[in-house]
């Protein structure tokens, strides 16, 4: 039966599974079958009577991974897995604390606070103690407490040297006391409390050290300092730790993961058995060659080289776009061809470094009618910070919008509580008014806070009345306090970037819809009874937020950040926005090990692809409402030319559009395909020179839609590329 269990393993996998009971480090490359090795190791230990099911501890990072591990073990051996200790760090610590709650100083029925419950508990603490939550934002207090706990520090051990830090330490102590009184623990507390129990209670520690002769750890590169200390304590000198991980895929430093734990483990446990799983069962050779060449530029790594028996496969395709909009248009065109060739949309992934990048891509997919799903996140216009900004804009456009009023009247916090809003709603009902109009009916401090909010909206409306749409949005996200609020949040960088992308969305909307760019043209638009740019933009945002997200179970294109893609794989992968400052992200250059982590992130992105990989970047991109010109990412330069196929070797002078050539393949990118002669819509043809009243002379490079929805993408030279509705664009033949 042992032979059947080990059948099909390659030499390195077999060596790892059958190692003697000693500390071992398994460097498992992407797609190398690490889960199979872990589960087969457990089954082999049980089958060969080296361990009982209850004498094995297996730790992973997600409940999904733990369930998969148990399911695979059950399929290999006819055993009852219910009593096995297989789970996440938090799940296993919870189980241990339940068994020893008295020793841990906890009630038997202690409850666990999730992140939202913990934040609520902190808000209650601040309010009950009369502490200003604007000076000490609850989320910042939460992050301070969790960071300290994950470093293994109680409040008395945290070293600070400034009054603000000392107050945070005091709040940490008060929070701990509150949790103890109420019999609750947060996620970080589970691990810290369990570690403290094992440190101070020798009988309990010895019991588990003797019980678990084999400890297996998945994704070891993602362990933080306290998790590693917990493992060392639990293993003692008796247990054999079987650590499986990939230092080249360590991408969670922002969560506290310490890639150095792998090298420390090898040194501290005097590991004699380091096995490298290098045969990849996922990707073709060119993709792996690109990944290997890239990651070799990292100095601090344990080292391995992925290979496959599946052949070299297709080259890695590289596309250079003239702008982020053209990058998205090319992507849409290529996706259409992949789907036309029979590939399911769910087998195609579009990856980006920052959430804010999804907006341009989503917009192009929306216009093309391609179903998509944002994996592990929300679509751009559904993100809470965007909804907050749009609510402010809605109030500027329509003060009677009670839904928008309630969303932001106290966000960012301005001392307007639930009781105040109840009074306001009662007054509004009594006088048949909107909440905005009824503010004067609320007296006292509550009324003063409400009046200050109304003055803010009134001043924004007055001060932005004559500004272009993008400047209106920029003024609102700044003066509302949204940007400052999120900048003060340790994890708020993505939200700030999304707010800045909303400015880009507004600028792009004005250009695409052909809205007025100056006062005279704005008066003409008003005379023609056209909606204001702000009103039209708000309608556009609502439409894009409410449609085209794929229904559950529907075949859909997958959009996600590279971080969210970890652990997934797809037939075809697009890695977009490969420009310096974007990927690698500009913030990484300021951090120790920052660039190496960005390179590991790119390595993860590359190794998500099984058969086809696309890399793309743009010569220009909208940032902060302005066109910025960048250079391609250094990561592209670190890839071997022999495995690349450049799709954009030259510039077509007639249009200023960079045209891709597929060197013998039947498909052309969007810009090139759209330049074919004979394509006409509404009396216009591709390649035709036209004149616009505001943008001047340009060349039509694409035509899409039909009837009143027909659109032309036109290159106006110095004015850039604009997408206009033909029905209202008033173009003349030049």
C-alpha positions in Angstrom: 0.0 0.0 0.0 3.0 2.3 0.7 4.0 1.9 -3.0 0.6 3.0 -4.1 0.7 6.1 -1.8 4.1 7.1 -3.2 3.3 6.4 -6.9 3.6 9.3 -9.3 5.9 11.4 -7.1 9.0 12.7 -8.8 12.5 12.2 -7.2 12.5 15.4 -5.1 8.9 14.9 -4.0 9.6 11.3 -3.0 12.8 12.4 -1.1 10.8 15.0 0.8 7.9 12.7 1.7 10.1 9.9 3.0 12.6 12.1 5.0 13.6 10.8 8.5 12.1 12.4 11.6 14.4 15.5 11.6 13.9 19.2 11.0 13.5 19.7 7.3 13.1 22.6 4.9 11.3 22.1 1.6 11.7 24.9 -0.9 8.6 24.4 -3.0 8.6 26.4 -6.2 5.4 27.7 -7.7 3.4 24.9 -9.3 5.7 22.2 -7.9 3.1 20.2 -6.0 3.7 21.3 -2.4 0.2 20.5 -1.2 0.6 16.9 -2.5 4.0 16.6 -0.7 2.5 17.9 2.6 -0.5 15.6 2.5 1.4 12.6 1.3 4.0 13.1 4.0 1.3 13.1 6.6 -0.4 10.0 5.1 3.0 8.2 4.8 3.9 8.9 8.5 0.6 7.5 9.6 0.7 4.5 7.3 4.3 3.5 8.3 3.3 3.9 12.0 5.8 6.6 12.6 3.0 8.8 14.0 -0.6 8.5 14.9 -3.2 10.9 13.5 -3.4 12.6 16.9 0.4 13.0 17.0 0.6 15.2 14.0 0.2 19.0 14.0 -0.3 20.6 10.5 -0.4 24.4 10.2 -1.5 26.5 7.3 -2.7 30.0 6.7 -6.3 29.7 5.4 -9.3 27.5 6.4 -9.7 26.6 2.8 -6.2 25.2 2.6 -6.7 23.3 5.9 -9.9 21.7 4.6 -8.3 20.7 1.4 -5.4 19.1 3.3 -7.8 17.1 5.4 -9.9 16.0 2.4 -6.8 14.8 0.6 -5.6 12.8 3.6 -9.1 11.2 3.9 -8.9 10.2 0.2 -5.5 8.5 0.8 -6.2 6.7 4.1 -9.3 5.1 5.6 -8.9 7.0 8.9 -11.1 9.4 10.9 -9.6 12.8 10.5 -11.9 14.6 12.9 -9.5 14.4 15.8 -6.5 15.6 13.8 -4.8 18.9 14.6 -4.9 20.4 11.1 -5.8 24.1 10.8 -4.7 27.8 10.8 -2.5 29.3 13.5 -5.6 31.1 14.9 -7.8 28.0 14.7 -5.2 25.8 16.5 -4.5 28.4 19.2 -8.3 28.7 19.8 -8.5 24.9 20.2 -5.6 24.8 22.6 -6.9 27.8 24.7 -10.4 26.1 24.9 -8.8 23.0 26.4 -6.7 25.1 28.9 -8.9 28.2 29.4 -8.3 28.3 33.2 -4.6 28.2 32.8 -4.8 30.9 30.1 -7.0 33.1 32.4 -10.0 32.9 30.2 -13.6 31.9 30.8 -14.7 28.6 29.2 -17.1 30.4 27.0 -14.8 33.2 25.8 -15.8 34.8 22.5 -13.6 35.8 19.5 -13.8 39.3 18.1 -13.4 39.6 14.3 -11.8 42.7 12.9 -15.1 44.6 12.8 -16.0 43.6 16.3 -12.6 44.6 17.6 -13.0 48.1 16.0 -16.4 48.5 17.6 -14.9 47.6 21.0 -12.2 50.2 20.5 -14.7 52.9 19.5 -16.8 52.0 22.6 -13.6 52.3 24.8 -12.7 55.7 23.4 -16.2 57.1 23.8 -16.6 55.7 27.3 -13.2 57.3 28.3 -14.0 60.7 26.7 -11.1 60.4 24.3 -11.2 62.4 21.1 -11.5 59.9 18.3 -10.3 62.4 15.7 -6.9 62.7 17.5 -6.9 59.0 18.1 -8.7 57.4 15.2 -10.1 54.0 16.2 -8.6 52.2 13.2 -5.1 53.6 14.1 -5.5 52.4 17.7 -6.6 49.0 16.4 -3.5 48.8 14.1 -1.2 49.8 17.0 -2.6 47.1 19.3 -2.5 44.4 16.7 1.1 45.3 15.6 2.2 45.1 19.2 0.5 41.8 19.8 1.9 40.3 16.6 5.4 41.3 17.8 4.7 39.5 21.1 4.5 42.7 23.2 2.0 43.5 25.9 1.4 47.2 26.7 4.1 47.2 29.4 6.7 46.1 27.0 6.1 48.5 24.2 8.8 51.2 24.1 7.7 54.7 23.1 9.4 58.1 23.6 6.7 60.6 22.7 3.4 61.7 24.4 1.2 60.4 21.5 2.8 57.0 21.6 2.5 56.8 25.4 -1.2 57.5 25.0 -1.6 54.7 22.5 0.2 52.4 25.0 -2.3 53.5 27.7 -5.2 52.7 25.3 -3.7 49.3 24.6 -3.7 48.6 28.4 -7.3 49.9 28.8 -8.4 47.8 25.8 -6.8 44.6 27.2 -8.5 45.2 30.6 -11.9 45.7 28.8 -11.5 42.5 26.8 -10.6 40.6 30.0 -13.7 41.9 31.8 -15.9 41.0 28.9 -14.3 37.6 28.3 -13.4 38.2 24.7 -10.3 37.9 22.6 -9.3 39.2 19.2 -7.4 37.3 16.5 -4.0 38.6 17.5 -4.8 37.8 21.1 -5.4 34.2 20.3 -1.8 33.6 19.2 -0.2 35.8 21.9 -2.3 34.3 24.7 -1.5 30.8 23.6 2.2 31.6 23.3 2.2 33.1 26.8 0.5 30.0 28.2 3.1 27.7 26.7 5.9 29.9 28.0 4.8 30.0 31.6 3.1 26.7 32.0 5.7 24.0 31.7 3.4 20.9 32.2 1.1 22.1 29.3 4.1 22.9 27.1 5.7 19.5 27.8 2.4 17.7 27.1 2.2 19.2 23.6 5.9 18.9 22.8 5.6 15.1 23.6 2.3 14.7 21.8 3.3 16.3 18.5 6.3 14.4 17.3 5.8 15.9 13.8 4.9 19.5 13.1 4.3 20.4 9.4 4.0 24.0 8.3 2.6 25.2 5.0 3.6 28.6 3.4 6.4 29.0 5.9 7.6 32.1 4.2 4.5 33.9 5.4 5.1 33.4 9.1 5.6 36.4 11.3 7.9 36.8 14.3 5.4 35.6 16.9 4.2 32.6 14.8 7.8 31.5 14.4 8.4 31.8 18.1 5.2 29.8 18.8 6.4 27.0 16.5 9.8 26.9 18.1 8.3 26.7 21.6 5.8 24.0 20.6 8.5 21.9 18.9 11.1 22.1 21.7 13.9 19.6 21.1 11.7 16.6 20.4 9.4 17.5 17.4 10.5 17.3 13.8 9.4 20.4 12.0 8.7 19.9 8.3 8.6 23.5 6.9 7.4 23.9 3.4 7.6 27.3 1.7 9.0 29.5 -1.0 11.1 32.5 -0.1 10.6 33.8 -3.7 6.9 34.1 -3.0 7.1 36.0 0.2 4.9 39.0 -0.6 3.2 39.9 2.7 5.7 42.0 4.6 3.0 44.6 5.1 1.1 42.0 7.2 4.2 41.2 9.3 5.5 38.2 7.3 9.2 37.8 7.8 10.9 36.0 4.8 14.0 35.7 7.0 12.3 33.1 9.2 13.3 30.5 6.6 17.0 31.2 6.8 16.7 31.5 10.6 14.9 28.1 10.7 17.7 26.5 8.7 20.3 27.9 11.0 18.7 27.6 14.4 17.4 24.0 13.9 20.6 22.9 12.1 18.6 21.7 9.2 20.5 19.0 7.3 17.7 18.2 4.8 16.9 21.1 2.4 15.0 19.8 -0.6 14.2 21.9 -3.6 11.0 21.1 -5.5 11.8 22.6 -8.8 9.8 20.7 -11.4 6.8 22.8 -12.3 3.6 21.2 -13.4 1.8 24.4 -14.2 3.6 26.6 -16.8 5.4 26.2 -20.1 9.1 26.8 -20.4 9.2 30.4 -21.6 7.1 31.5 -18.7 9.4 29.7 -16.2 12.5 31.0 -17.9 11.1 34.6 -17.5 10.3 33.9 -13.8 13.7 32.4 -13.1 15.7 35.2 -14.8 13.7 37.8 -12.9 14.0 36.4 -9.4 17.8 35.9 -9.8 18.2 39.6 -9.4 17.2 39.2 -5.7 20.3 38.9 -3.6 18.8 37.5 -0.4 17.2 34.2 -1.4 17.8 30.5 -0.7 17.8 29.7 -4.5 16.1 27.3 -6.8 15.4 27.0 -10.6 12.0 26.0 -11.9 11.8 23.7 -14.9 9.1 21.8 -16.8 8.9 18.7 -19.0 6.0 20.3 -20.9 8.2 22.1 -23.5 8.9 25.8 -24.1 5.5 26.8 -25.2 4.5 30.2 -26.6 6.7 33.3 -26.0 5.8 35.9 -23.4 4.1 38.7 -25.3 5.0 42.3 -24.5 2.8 45.2 -25.6 3.6 48.9 -25.3 0.6 51.2 -25.5 0.5 54.9 -26.2 -1.7 55.5 -23.1 -3.5 53.6 -20.4 -6.7 53.8 -22.4 -5.1 52.2 -25.4 -3.6 49.6 -23.2 -7.1 48.7 -22.0 -8.5 48.8 -25.6 -5.7 46.3 -26.7 -6.5 44.1 -23.7 -10.2 44.0 -24.6 -9.4 43.1 -28.2 -7.1 40.3 -27.2 -9.6 38.9 -24.7 -12.2 38.8 -27.5 -9.8 36.8 -29.7 -9.0 34.4 -26.9 -12.7 33.8 -26.2 -13.4 33.5 -29.9 -10.8 30.7 -30.0 -12.7 28.8 -27.4 -11.0 29.8 -24.1 -13.4 30.3 -21.2 -13.4 33.8 -19.8 -12.8 32.4 -16.3 -9.5 31.0 -17.5 -8.2 34.6 -18.3 -6.9 36.8 -15.5 -6.0 40.5 -15.6 -3.5 41.4 -12.9 -2.5 44.9 -11.7 -0.3 46.2 -8.9 -2.7 48.7 -7.4 -6.5 48.6 -7.1 -6.8 52.0 -8.6 -5.6 50.6 -12.0 -8.8 48.6 -12.4 -10.9 51.6 -13.2 -9.6 52.1 -16.8 -9.8 48.4 -17.4 -13.3 48.1 -16.0 -14.4 51.0 -18.1 -13.1 49.4 -21.3 -14.7 46.0 -20.4 -18.0 47.7 -19.5 -18.1 49.5 -22.9 -17.2 46.3 -24.7 -19.9 44.3 -22.9 -17.5 41.7 -21.6 -18.6 40.1 -18.3 -15.9 40.4 -15.6 -15.5 39.8 -11.9 -13.2 41.6 -9.5 -11.7 38.7 -7.4 -11.1 39.4 -3.8 -12.4 43.0 -3.9 -15.0 45.4 -5.2 -15.3 47.0 -8.6 -14.0 50.6 -8.7 -17.3 52.5 -8.3 -18.4 50.1 -5.5 -15.5 50.8 -3.2 -16.5 52.6 0.0 -14.0 55.5 -0.4 -15.4 56.1 -3.9 -19.0 56.0 -2.7 -18.1 58.6 0.0 -16.6 60.9 -2.6 -19.6 60.5 -4.9 -21.9 61.2 -2.0 -20.2 64.6 -1.5 -20.5 65.3 -5.2 -24.2 64.3 -5.2 -24.9 66.7 -2.4 -23.2 69.5 -4.4 -25.4 68.7 -7.3 -28.6 68.0 -5.2 -28.7 69.0 -1.5 -32.0 67.2 -1.1 -30.3 63.8 -1.6 -30.9 62.4 1.9 -29.1 59.1 1.1 -25.9 61.0 0.2 -26.4 63.2 3.2 -26.6 60.3 5.7 -23.6 58.6 4.2 -21.1 61.5 4.7 -22.6 63.8 7.3 -20.3 62.2 9.8 -17.6 60.8 7.6 -14.8 61.7 8.2 -16.0 61.9 11.8 -17.2 65.4 12.8 -19.0 64.7 16.1 -22.4 64.0 14.7 -23.9 60.9 16.4 -27.0 58.8 16.0 -29.0 60.8 18.5 -28.3 64.0 16.5 -29.4 62.4 13.3 -32.6 61.1 14.9 -33.5 64.7 15.9 -32.7 65.9 12.4 -34.8 63.2 10.8 -37.7 64.0 13.1 -37.4 67.7 12.2 -37.3 66.9 8.5 -40.4 64.8 8.7 -42.3 67.4 10.7 -41.6 70.2 8.2 -41.7 67.9 5.1 -38.1 69.0 4.2 -34.9 67.3 3.2 -32.4 66.6 5.9 -30.1 69.3 4.4 -32.9 71.9 4.6 -34.0 70.9 8.2 -30.5 71.4 9.8 -31.6 74.8 11.2 -34.2 73.1 13.3 -31.6 71.3 15.5 -30.3 73.4 18.3 -27.2 73.3 20.6 -23.8 71.7 19.9 -25.4 69.1 17.6 -27.0 71.8 15.5 -23.7 73.6 15.3 -21.9 70.5 14.0 -24.7 69.9 11.4 -24.5 73.6 10.4 -20.8 73.4 9.9 -21.3 70.4 7.5 -23.9 72.3 5.5 -21.5 75.3 5.3 -18.8 72.9 3.9 -21.1 71.7 1.2 -22.4 75.2 0.3 -18.8 76.5 0.1 -17.8 73.5 -2.1 -20.8 74.2 -4.4 -20.0 77.9 -4.7 -16.2 77.5 -5.0 -16.3 74.8 -7.7 -19.2 76.2 -9.8 -17.0 77.4 -12.6 -14.3 74.6 -12.4 -13.8 71.8 -14.8 -15.2 68.5 -13.6 -11.8 66.9 -12.7 -11.0 70.0 -10.5 -14.4 69.7 -8.8 -13.6 66.1 -7.9 -10.1 67.0 -6.7 -11.4 69.9 -4.5 -14.1 67.7 -3.0 -11.9 64.8 -2.0 -9.4 67.2 -0.5 -11.6 69.7 1.3 -14.1 67.0 2.5 -11.2 65.5 4.6 -11.4 62.2 2.8 -7.8 62.1 1.6 -6.4 63.3 5.0 -8.6 60.7 6.8 -7.2 57.8 4.7 -3.6 59.1 4.7 -3.8 58.9 8.5 -4.7 55.3 8.3 -1.7 52.9 8.1 -3.5 50.8 5.5 -5.1 53.7 3.7 -2.7 54.1 0.8 -4.9 52.1 -1.7 -7.9 54.2 -0.7 -6.0 57.4 -1.4 -4.9 56.1 -4.7 -8.5 55.1 -5.6 -9.6 58.7 -4.7 -6.9 60.1 -7.0 -8.1 57.7 -9.7 -11.6 59.2 -9.4 -10.1 62.5 -10.5 -8.7 60.6 -13.5 -12.1 59.1 -14.2 -13.7 62.5 -14.2 -11.0 63.9 -16.6 -11.4 60.9 -18.9 -15.2 61.2 -18.8 -15.1 64.8 -20.0 -12.8 64.0 -22.8 -14.7 60.9 -23.9 -18.1 62.5 -23.9 -16.9 65.7 -25.6 -18.0 68.0 -22.7 -17.2 71.7 -22.7 -13.6 72.6 -21.9 -14.1 76.4 -21.5 -16.8 78.8 -20.3 -18.1 79.7 -23.7 -18.6 76.1 -24.7 -20.2 75.4 -21.4 -22.8 78.1 -22.0 -23.5 76.5 -25.4 -24.0 73.1 -23.7 -26.3 74.7 -21.1 -28.3 76.4 -23.9 -28.7 73.0 -25.6 -30.2 71.7 -22.3 -27.4 69.2 -21.9 -26.9 67.9 -18.3 -24.0 69.4 -16.5 -20.7 67.4 -16.6 -21.1 66.7 -12.9 -24.7 65.4 -13.2 -23.7 63.3 -16.2 -20.6 61.9 -14.5 -22.7 60.9 -11.4 -25.1 59.0 -13.7 -22.2 57.4 -15.5 -20.7 56.2 -12.1 -24.1 54.8 -11.0 -24.5 52.9 -14.3 -21.0 51.4 -14.2 -21.5 50.5 -10.5 -24.8 48.8 -11.2 -24.1 46.7 -14.3 -21.8 44.2 -15.9 -20.5 42.5 -12.8 -20.8 38.9 -13.7 -23.5 36.9 -11.9 -22.6 34.1 -9.6 -21.6 31.1 -11.7 -21.4 33.1 -14.9 -18.3 32.7 -17.1 -16.4 35.9 -16.5 -13.0 37.5 -17.0 -11.1 37.6 -13.7 -9.7 41.0 -12.5 -7.5 41.2 -9.4 -4.4 42.6 -7.7 -1.2 40.5 -7.8 -1.5 40.0 -4.1 -5.0 38.5 -4.6 -3.7 36.2 -7.3 -1.4 34.3 -4.9 -2.3 30.6 -5.0 -4.3 30.9 -8.2 -3.6 29.8 -11.8 -5.0 30.6 -15.2 -4.6 29.6 -18.8 -3.8 33.2 -19.9 -2.6 36.0 -17.7 -2.3 39.8 -18.5 0.1 41.7 -16.2 -0.7 45.4 -16.8 0.8 48.7 -15.9 4.4 47.6 -15.9 5.9 51.1 -15.5 8.5 52.4 -13.0 6.7 53.8 -10.0 3.7 51.7 -10.6 5.3 48.2 -10.7 7.7 48.3 -8.9 5.6 50.7 -6.8 7.4 53.9 -6.0 6.9 53.4 -2.2 8.9 50.2 -2.4 12.1 52.1 -3.3 12.0 53.8 0.1 11.8 50.6 2.1 14.4 48.1 3.2 13.9 45.0 1.1 11.1 46.9 -0.7 12.4 46.4 -4.2 13.1 42.7 -3.6 9.6 42.2 -2.3 8.2 43.9 -5.5 10.3 41.6 -7.6 8.9 38.6 -5.6 5.5 40.0 -6.4 6.3 40.1 -10.1 7.5 36.5 -9.8 4.2 35.5 -8.3 2.3 37.3 -11.1 4.4 35.6 -13.9 3.9 32.1 -12.4 0.1 32.4 -12.3 0.1 31.7 -16.1 -0.1 28.2 -17.5 0.1 28.6 -21.3 0.0 32.3 -22.3 1.4 35.4 -20.6 1.1 39.0 -21.6 3.0 42.0 -20.2 1.9 45.5 -21.0 2.8 49.1 -20.2 1.9 52.6 -21.3 3.9 55.5 -22.5 1.4 57.8 -20.7 -1.1 57.3 -17.9 -3.6 59.6 -16.1 -2.4 60.2 -12.6 -3.9 62.8 -10.2 -6.0 64.1 -13.0 -3.0 64.8 -15.3 -1.3 62.9 -18.0 2.1 61.6 -16.8 4.8 60.1 -19.0 6.7 57.1 -17.6 9.2 54.5 -18.6 8.8 50.8 -18.7 9.4 48.8 -15.6 12.9 47.5 -14.9 11.3 44.1 -14.5 10.8 43.8 -18.2 14.4 44.6 -18.8 15.3 41.7 -16.4 13.7 39.1 -18.6 15.6 37.2 -21.2 14.9 38.5 -24.8 14.9 34.9 -26.1 11.6 34.2 -24.3 9.8 37.5 -25.3 7.8 38.5 -28.3 7.4 42.3 -28.7 4.0 43.1 -30.2 4.8 46.8 -30.8 8.1 47.2 -32.7 7.4 50.5 -34.4 5.4 53.8 -34.4 2.8 54.5 -37.1 3.6 58.1 -38.0 0.2 58.7 -39.7 -1.7 58.5 -36.5 0.8 58.7 -33.7 -0.5 55.3 -32.5 2.0 52.6 -31.6 0.9 49.6 -33.8 1.6 46.0 -32.8 2.7 43.3 -35.2 2.2 39.7 -34.3 5.0 38.5 -36.7 3.0 36.0 -38.7 0.1 35.4 -36.3 -3.4 36.1 -37.6 -4.5 38.4 -34.8 -3.5 42.1 -34.5 -3.9 44.3 -31.4 -6.8 46.7 -31.2 -5.1 49.8 -32.6 -3.6 48.0 -35.6 -6.8 46.1 -36.4 -8.9 49.3 -36.2 -6.7 50.9 -38.9 -7.9 48.4 -41.6 -9.4 50.2 -44.6 -13.1 50.0 -45.4 -14.5 50.2 -41.8 -17.2 52.9 -41.7 -19.9 54.0 -39.2 -22.4 56.9 -39.5 -20.6 58.2 -42.6 -17.1 58.2 -41.0 -14.3 55.8 -41.8 -11.2 54.6 -40.0 -8.1 56.6 -41.1 -10.3 59.6 -42.0 -9.0 63.1 -41.1 -11.6 65.2 -39.3 -11.8 68.6 -37.5 -13.4 69.2 -34.1 -14.4 72.7 -32.9 -12.3 72.5 -29.7 -9.7 69.8 -30.3 -8.7 70.7 -33.8 -7.7 68.3 -36.6 -7.3 64.6 -35.9 -7.4 61.1 -37.4 -10.1 58.5 -36.6 -8.4 55.4 -35.3 -11.3 53.3 -34.0 -15.1 53.2 -34.6 -17.4 51.3 -32.2 -21.1 51.0 -31.5 -24.0 51.9 -33.8 -26.7 54.5 -34.2 -26.8 57.1 -31.4 -24.2 55.0 -29.4 -21.6 55.1 -32.2 -18.2 56.3 -30.9 -15.0 57.3 -32.6 -11.6 57.3 -30.9 -9.6 60.1 -32.5 -6.0 61.1 -32.2 -5.9 64.9 -32.0 -2.1 65.1 -31.8 -1.1 67.5 -29.1 -4.6 67.4 -27.6 -4.2 63.6 -27.2 -6.6 60.8 -28.1 -10.3 61.5 -27.4 -13.3 59.1 -27.6 -16.4 61.0 -28.8 -20.0 60.2 -29.5 -20.6 60.8 -33.2 -24.2 61.9 -32.6 -23.0 65.0 -30.7 -19.4 65.4 -31.7 -20.1 67.7 -34.7 -17.1 66.5 -36.7 -16.2 68.0 -40.1 -14.2 66.4 -42.8 -10.8 68.0 -43.1 
